[in-house]
Every structure is written in structure tokens, then in C-alpha cells.
Amino acid sequence: MRQIILDTETTGFYEYPPAPSPVIGKGMPLEKAHRIIEIGAVEIVDRRVTGNDYQTYLNPKRNIDPGSIHVHGITDEFVADKPEFQEIMQEFLDFIKGAVLVMHNAPFDIAFINHELALAGHNKELHEICEIKDTLPMARKIHPGKRNSLDALCSR
């Protein structure tokens, strides 16, 4: 079994894209919505980390919200010379193809990845490419009534 543990960092989280569409949120044009600035993925085969990881920073062609910089530390200056999503899209899709994607709060990351795929002209959404597992509902079941952010889970 091949699994990819995947996470993204973004320019912000307000008015993030709920799904590809011509207009997002409160009348926000698709190209103005928040964007992915980092993708990190770790491959696991038969429950063993393989060392075959995927990581890239991306130029979002928009400013990063100050609140988001406080969370992840990635600045506009840092991503200014990085590739755009469409430049790495095929490499990324080749890496995840056929794997089970494991994400914490998967709808957030899925929405952003689908948004980037749509902007790049790709005609499939993530769930059509890979099976997806969300660890947040699992954590809520194991730790009901407690904080289940990744930080809280790591602390526990």
C-alpha cells in the first residue's frame, strides 16, 4: 500500500476556494482567491517511510496575508523567484498518482489543490486522481471534546 502524507501552506485562509468555480466566496474572482505557497509530501509504502519525499515552494502571484506569515513564516520575498503551480503540476501529479493521500483537515487542502488544478487548466479534481483519507475525523473520534489540531495531537 502506497500512502502520501500531504500538507500545504497558503497565502491565507479567508475566502479560500471551496471548489473550482468562476467566482469564489463573496464575489471574489477565481484568480484573486488565496493560493498554495508550499506543498510537502512524505511517501509511505507498506507502513514504512521510504525517503521519497516531495516538497516545493510556489509563487502565488499575490501577496501573502500577514496572519499567514505569522503561522508558517513564508514571505512574499521568499516565494518571488519560485515556480508557479502550473510549472510543477505534472511532477506533483506524477508523485501522488495511485497513492492514498492522507491529510489533516483534508477539505482545506483539497480545495486549494483543486483550485490550483483548475487555474492550470487541468480537467480533474483530486478525488478523481487519488483516494483521500482525512485524519481530523479520526482524531476527533479518538479524542472527543479535545483540541485536535496537528500541534495539539503532537503535544499529546
Secondary structure, 3 states (H helix, E strand, C coil): CEEEEEEEEECCCCCCCCCCCCEECCCEEHHHCCCEEEEEEEEEECCEEEEEEEEEECCCCCCCCHHHHHHHCCCHHHHCCCCCHHHHHHHHHHHHCCCEEEECCHHHHHHHHHHHHHHCCCCCCHHHCCEEEEHHHHHHHHCCCCCCCHHHHHHC
